[in-house]
Amino acid sequence: MTVALPRHLTSLRFKPDKEGEIQYTGISQSAIREMALCTELSHPNVVHTVEIILEDKCIFIVFEYAEHDLLQIIHHHNQPQRHAIPARTIKSILYQLLQGLVYLHKNWVMHRDLKPANIMVTSAGKVKIGDLGLARLFYKPLHSLFTGDKVVVTIWYRAPELLLGSRHYTPAVDLWAVGCIFAELLSLRPIFKGEEAKMDSKKTVPFQRNQMQKIVEILGMPSKERWPLLSAMPESGQLGSLSAGNPRIHRPMGLEQWYHQCLKTNQYPTGQSGATPGSEGLSLLNGLLEYDPQKRLTAEQALRHPYFSAHGERPSENCFEGSTIEYPYRRVSQEDNDIRTSSLPGTKRSGLPDDSLIGRPAKRLKEG
């Protein structure tokens, strides 16, 4: 028997590990965590869970359907040749994303895997945060989240404090990821596209040297003046070795130069109008890509940023409003519905998969 769903719903199926064997282990903690969180959350900018179905030793989570995701939208703007995402569309996407994030953080939920493939968009232009497989409650400040999940956030969107081995971290890791998503919407490329070093056979978490280099090449080297608690990071001693064989570390581009070069490359209009992200966009990006997590903008602070009120325009709740661009629907396959719990984030893996622009669909929230 197969679970049949209306077109406006999608499902995700969890298949138990070692099914039929004596050492059958059942559903993983990660899957149970996601189901528990999904059923408790309710916000227009978070994917809604309709129901959970147990059938033939498999668990189906039934979600509302979203026709697009940000990765697919970015890919569309790269094919057949690069054309910029309209500034008003980006502003609406960010505004809705931050509203959903404010809701999660107010309810003590840290997402820990924000990236374009996990941000859904309906055909009505409603942005919805999806994939809560790595989400965790953070109301126990003395409990190290590192104990449960040693690797969180897909590498290109991973905050500096995580790269430097912090055992205690805050929802600021989600805001760094939002900054990376903002930059990617503008440039149509990941801003920090590093290569991930995998865990060894002993599951030792390696220092992500290449990813940290990509960040420093643009933002410059973090310092104690800029980040007072830098020396408390377990891997901070590794920073001195980043420049070996990489002269760009000594001549960082700077976020301002990167930003203006990006706007020029994608032919955003000059001046201060709703058709360009403008100087307010750079200011917001600076606040999100702040090394020190204590100085980084919170979701609430980001929502109040002048970027969203410039030119007297309130961001639309429909990110496609005023746009004539027709985006294809996300491509889905039945194979992607069947996910064994051992392959989920937080279980048996050496690291998180890279995001990419090759047009593949997200791994979660598939059509049933």
Secondary structure, DSSP 8 states (H G I E B T S, - for coil): ------TTEEEEEEE-BTTTSTT--BS-HHHHHHHHHHHH---TTB--EEEEEEETTEEEEEEE--SEEHHHHHHHHHSSS-----HHHHHHHHHHHHHHHHHHHHTTEE-----GGGEEE-TT--EEE---TT-EE---TTS-GGGT-SS-S-GGG--HHHHTT-SS--THHHHHHHHHHHHHHHHSS-SS--------TT------HHHHHHHHHHH----TTT-TTGGGSTTGGGGGGTTTT-GGGTS---HHHHHHHHHHHTT--SSSSTTS-HHHHHHHHHHHS-SSTTTS--HHHHHTSGGGTGGG----SSTTTT-----------GGGGEEEGGGSTTSS-SS-----SS----SSSB--
